[in-house]
Amino acid sequence: MGYMRLFGLGVIVLTLAAGTLRGQGNPEAARLSREGVEAARAKDWNKAVDSFRRAAQVEPQDKKNSDNLAIALLQRATALVAQRNYDAAINDLNEAIKLKPDEVSSHRFRAYAYMSKGDWNNALQDYSLVIRALKDDPEAYERRAYVEMQLKDYDKALADYSEAIKLKPDEAKYYQLRALILQTKGDLKGALADTNKVLQLDPNNANAQQETGQSVPLNQVQALPTAAKP
């Protein structure tokens, strides 16, 4: 069973409206905030970050300024991840999380950047935080399971794929990935049952057709997250 090494990036869309991105009170902060909004609308994230950072410096007591900066940093980080500039993205996300620690999207993108770098332990920590916040998100379980597989913690990966299946029982890939772990653990009956489920959901799945008669070592397979979003 072979998988292409493709990390999908779903670019988040945050509303850049005057009601959420604005400076209040201090006229200079308001001017800088308006500059930031216009830059954000033009997707000029460097200018947006600079403008919102200056607004926060001018009027640090207004939380909206730091929130605006956190949003701009997150958006710039998504662009950096798309460019595979993971270190710069992580730096932006670290700052965004300090400013707005409860923003789950920042942790999710940072987890993705860590995962793309092969920094499994930090990726695991961030994906676990995402799951605590979004308990019904099957893709978060899938990504954490992938990281756990790289750490050779197959029991936890198995549990996470099983949870993803509970949340999204018609997703053939989850059964396919769980079958890999079951094969590695020697549960060939369970692996075959999952492979048959894949064929039930996706009759033309060539990998599953091959798997009905083969056993593939887990270390020969790249079981990657789907491409919907980090």
N, C-alpha and C positions, 0 to 999 in steps of 0.2 A: 504494500500500500504506500504510494508515494505522494508527497505533498510539496508544492512549490513554496519557496520561502518568500512569502508575500505578506508584509505587514500593512494592513489597510489603515488609512487615516481618514476618519470622518471629521470634517472641519465643523466645529460648533458654531452656531450662529447666535450671537448675543445682540439683543436690541439696543441700539445706540440712540436712544431717544433723549430729548432734552429733559424729560422728567426723571431719568435715571442717571444721566451724565451731565452734571452741571455744577458750577461753583455758586455758592451762596454767601451773602454777607460782604465779603471783601471784593471790591470791584476788580482788582488785579487777578484774584483767584478766579472770578467769574469769567474774565476775558481769556485767561489761560485755559479754563475748562471748555469754553466755546471753541477755542482753537483745537483742543483735543478731540472734541466731538466731530468737527469738520475733518480732521485728519483721519479719525476712525472711520468715518463714512467713506473716505477715499481709500481706506485700507492702507494708509501710510502709518504703520504701527510704530515705527521709530519716532516719528514726530508726535504721535498720540501719547506714547510713553513719556517723552520729554515734556510735553505740555502738562500732562496730568501730574507728573512728578513735581514740576515747578509750582503748580497750583497747590499741591499738598504741602510744599515747603512754605508757601506764602500764608496758607490758612490751615495749619495742621489740626486745629480743633474740629474742623468740619469733616466728619467721617466719609461724606460723599466723595471728597477729593481722593482719599486713599482707596475707596472702593473703585472709583473710576480708573485709578492707576492699576489696581489689581486686574481689572477686566482687560485693559490694554496690554498688560504684560502677558496675560493668558492668551490673548489673540495673537500677539507676536510670537509666543512660544509655539502655537499651532503651525504658524508659517515656518518656523525654524525646524520643527519636526518633519514637515513635508519636505524640507530641503536636506533632511538627515543630519542637521546640525544639532545633535542631541545634547551636547554639553552646554551650548548657549541656551537651548530651550530649558534645560534643567535649571540653569541659573535664573532665568526669568520666572520660572514656576516656583522656585524656592522663595523668591521675593514676593510673588503673588500670594503664596500660602501664608507667609508671615503677615501680610496685610489683611488677608481674608481667609483664615484657616478653615472655615466651614464650607468653602467652595469646592464641591466634590469634583467638578470638572478639572480643576487644577491638579488634584491628586491623580485623577484618571490619566490626564495627559503626561504627568510626570512618571507614572507607572509605565506608561507606554514607552516613554523615552528611555527609562531604565531598562526595560525589557529589550528594546532594540539594541542597547549597548551590551547586553548580556550581564547586566548588574541584577542578578536574580533576587538577591535578598532585599534590596531596596524596592524592587518592583513588587515583590510579595507583600511587603509592608504597606505600600500604597494601595494595591488592589484589595487587601484585607480591609482597609479603611473604606474604600469604595463600597464593598459588599456590606459593611455595617450600616452604611447610609442608604444603600439601594439593595435591600434584601431580595427583591423580586426581579433583579436584572440578570437574565441567564448569561449574557455576554461577559459580565464581570466574573462570573464563576468560571466560564470557559477560559478566560485569560489567566486567572489565577491557577487554574489546573495546568495550563501550559507551562507556567513558571515552575510549579511544583514538579512537573515532569523533568524539567531541566535540573532541578535539585535532587532528582531521583527519590522524591517523596511520593511514591506511587499510590499509597493508600489514601493520602489526602487528595491527590489528583483524581483518583477514582471517585471519592466522595463528592468532589466539586462537579465532575462531569455528570454524576447522578443527580445532583441538585439542578444543574442546567437542564437536564432531561425532564425533571418534574415541572420546571417552569415553562419549558418549550418542547413538549413531547413530539412534535412533528418535525423537529430539526434533525435530519439524517446524520449530519456531521458529528453531532454529539455522541450518537451511538457508535459511529465509526471510530472515534477517538477513544471512547471507553473500551471498545473491543481490543484496541492495541494494548491497553494496560492489563486487561484480563488475560490476554495471550501471554504477556510477560510474566504474570503471576501464576501461570499454569492452569488457569480456569478456561480451558478450551471450550467447554460446553457453554459457559456464559458468553465467551467471545463469539461463538457461532450464533448464539441467539441474537446478540446485538447486530452481527453482520446480516443476518436474515431480516432484521428489522430495517436495516439500511436499505436492503433490496425491496422491501415492502414499500418504503417511502420514496425510494429513488431506484426504480427497476433498471435503469440504464447505467447505474454506477459501476464503472469498470473495475475500480479498486475492490469494491465489495464482492463482485463476481469472482475475482481472483482469490480473495480471502477465504471463500468458502472451502478452498482446498489447500490453503497455505498458512503457515505461521511465520510472521515477520518479527524479528527482534525489534524492540522499541528503539534501540539506539540507532537503527537504520532509518528511522522515520522522523520527519519534521511535522509534528502535529501542531499546526499554527492556528491562531485565532482567526475568526472570520473577519471580513474587511469592512464591516459596517461602521465601526468606530473604535477608538482605543479602549 
